[in-house]
Amino acid sequence: MGLRERMVEITTPEEADQFIDQNPLAAIFKAGTCHKTMQGWGHVQKFLEPREDIRVGIIRVVEHRAASNRIALRSGIVHHSPQIILFRKGQPLYELNNWDITPENLEPAKALLPEPGQPTQETGVSRSSLDVYKRILDLYLEGHLSEYEFQLAYLNTFRGDASLRSQEEFELINSLFGNPDQGTATGTAGNLEHHLHPLAIMQHEARHPQATPLRERAAALREKLKGF
């Protein structure tokens, strides 16, 4: 099935909920009216074209802002246009906004998606499992992801995943990167939140490099995750 056949226009909050709930793998593209949208959609189109397992919802935010607001509310991701958000089994998996929608920044999302043809219903990320982080770490440590791609993939996953983790899991996953504002990671076990955008953490990491290189920290974390 081609991309055009997988595209659905979303115009109401109810349609937004229905689209995400009915599609185990879904992409929402919020389209504005400026040339950023045209350029961003061109990159997204090339990324999604071969993924016949991903349905694509288009929201024209000027005409259908209520639908866009519903996506922001249920995902916890601040509205932008253009914006691409990938969902897996109803949970936000990866997002990019504005000029950050580039082929290079879309590439890390491949590490978070199941291989085409895999049964998504059975292979969704278990919240009691850290397998998604193990996979991202392995791809980086084996040289399949660049440092930049790894950071985007890891931090995007953590941003959408943190509030569903136990306190022990949260602290373990959060230990890899310096936090620009510890006040943004708050809550009790099972109700922790991590609101910072991945690029903000990456910029903080670049300005305040840790004594131990990222690859060494990633290898140490991967070793710790063997017990989970």
C-alpha positions in Angstrom: 0.0 0.0 0.0 1.4 3.3 -1.0 1.8 6.3 1.3 -1.1 8.2 -0.3 -3.4 5.2 0.5 -2.3 5.2 4.1 -2.9 9.0 4.6 -5.9 10.2 6.6 -6.9 13.8 7.2 -7.8 14.4 10.9 -10.2 17.3 11.5 -11.6 16.7 15.1 -10.3 15.7 18.5 -12.5 12.5 18.2 -10.9 11.6 14.9 -7.4 12.1 16.5 -8.2 9.7 19.3 -9.7 7.2 17.0 -6.7 7.3 14.6 -4.1 6.7 17.3 -6.1 4.1 19.2 -6.9 2.0 16.1 -3.4 2.0 14.5 -0.6 0.2 16.4 2.0 2.2 14.4 0.9 5.7 13.5 2.4 9.0 12.4 0.9 12.4 13.0 2.1 15.3 10.8 0.9 18.7 11.7 1.0 21.0 8.7 1.2 24.8 8.9 1.1 27.2 6.0 4.8 28.3 5.6 7.5 26.8 3.5 8.9 24.9 6.5 5.9 22.6 6.2 6.5 21.9 2.6 10.2 21.1 3.2 9.5 19.1 6.4 6.7 17.0 4.7 9.1 16.2 1.8 11.5 14.6 4.2 8.8 12.8 6.2 7.3 11.5 2.9 10.6 9.9 1.9 11.0 8.4 5.4 7.5 6.9 5.6 7.1 5.8 2.0 8.7 2.4 2.5 6.9 1.8 5.8 3.7 0.2 4.7 2.9 -0.7 8.4 2.6 3.0 9.4 -0.6 4.9 8.9 -0.3 8.7 8.5 -2.6 11.3 10.0 -2.5 14.8 8.6 -3.7 17.7 10.7 -3.9 21.1 9.0 -3.5 23.2 12.1 -4.9 26.5 10.9 -8.3 24.8 10.1 -8.3 22.1 12.7 -6.5 23.4 15.8 -8.8 21.5 18.2 -7.5 18.2 16.7 -3.9 19.4 17.0 -4.6 20.4 20.7 -5.9 16.9 21.4 -2.7 15.4 20.1 -0.6 17.7 22.3 -2.8 16.9 25.3 -2.6 13.1 25.0 1.0 12.9 24.0 2.4 15.6 26.4 4.3 17.1 23.4 4.1 20.9 22.9 2.4 21.9 19.7 4.6 23.0 16.7 4.0 23.2 13.0 5.3 21.5 11.1 5.6 18.6 13.5 6.0 14.9 13.1 5.1 12.5 16.0 5.4 8.7 15.7 3.2 6.6 18.0 3.5 3.0 18.9 0.5 1.4 20.6 -0.9 4.8 21.6 2.4 6.1 23.1 4.5 8.8 21.6 7.8 7.3 20.3 9.6 10.1 18.5 9.0 13.7 17.5 10.7 16.4 15.5 9.6 20.0 14.9 10.1 22.9 12.5 13.6 23.0 10.9 14.7 19.9 12.9 12.7 17.7 10.5 15.6 16.6 8.3 16.6 13.2 6.9 19.5 13.1 9.4 17.2 13.6 12.4 14.6 11.2 11.1 17.2 8.4 10.8 17.4 7.5 14.5 13.6 6.8 14.5 14.4 3.6 12.6 16.0 2.1 15.7 12.8 2.6 17.7 10.4 1.0 15.1 9.9 -2.7 14.7 11.2 -4.3 11.5 8.6 -4.1 8.7 6.4 -7.2 8.9 6.8 -7.8 12.6 3.5 -8.2 14.5 3.4 -4.8 16.3 0.6 -5.9 18.7 2.8 -8.5 20.2 6.1 -6.7 20.1 5.1 -3.4 21.6 7.4 -2.0 24.3 6.7 -3.4 27.7 6.9 -0.8 30.5 8.4 -3.4 32.8 11.2 -4.0 30.2 14.2 -1.9 29.2 14.7 -3.8 26.0 14.2 -0.6 23.8 17.1 1.0 25.6 19.2 -2.1 25.3 18.5 -2.1 21.5 19.4 1.6 21.1 22.6 1.2 23.2 23.6 -1.9 21.2 23.1 -0.1 17.8 25.3 2.8 19.0 28.0 0.6 20.6 28.2 -1.6 17.5 28.6 1.5 15.2 25.2 1.5 13.6 24.2 4.9 15.0 26.4 8.0 15.1 26.7 9.8 18.5 24.2 12.4 17.3 21.7 9.8 16.1 22.1 7.8 19.3 21.4 10.9 21.5 18.3 11.7 19.5 16.9 8.2 19.6 17.7 7.6 23.3 16.4 11.0 24.6 13.3 10.9 22.4 12.4 7.5 23.8 13.1 8.6 27.4 11.0 11.7 27.0 7.9 9.8 26.0 8.6 6.9 28.3 9.8 8.4 31.6 6.4 8.9 33.3 5.6 5.2 32.9 8.8 4.0 34.6 9.5 3.0 38.2 11.8 5.2 40.2 14.6 2.7 39.9 14.3 2.5 36.1 13.9 6.3 35.8 17.1 7.0 37.7 19.0 4.4 35.8 18.0 5.6 32.3 18.4 9.3 33.4 21.9 8.7 34.6 23.4 8.7 31.1 23.1 12.4 30.4 23.5 15.5 32.5 20.2 17.2 33.2 20.2 21.0 32.5 17.4 21.4 35.1 16.9 18.7 37.7 13.6 20.3 38.6 12.1 19.0 35.3 12.4 15.4 36.4 10.0 15.1 39.3 7.5 12.8 40.9 7.1 9.6 42.7 7.8 6.1 41.6 5.7 5.3 38.5 4.8 8.9 38.1 8.1 10.6 37.1 8.3 13.1 34.3 11.0 14.3 32.0 9.9 17.3 30.0 13.1 18.6 28.5 13.4 18.5 24.8 16.2 16.1 23.6 18.0 18.9 21.8 18.1 21.0 25.0 19.8 18.1 26.8 22.2 17.6 23.9 23.1 21.3 23.9 23.7 21.1 27.6 25.9 18.0 27.1 27.9 19.9 24.5 28.4 23.0 26.7 29.2 21.0 29.8 31.0 17.8 28.7 31.3 15.1 31.4 34.7 13.7 32.3 33.8 10.3 31.0 33.1 10.1 27.2 29.6 9.2 26.1 30.6 5.9 24.6 32.2 4.7 27.8 29.1 5.8 29.8 26.9 4.0 27.3 28.9 0.8 27.6 28.7 1.0 31.4 25.0 1.5 31.3 24.5 -1.4 28.9 26.4 -3.6 31.4 24.1 -2.5 34.2 21.0 -3.2 32.1 21.9 -6.9 31.8 20.3 -7.3 35.2 16.9 -5.9 34.0 
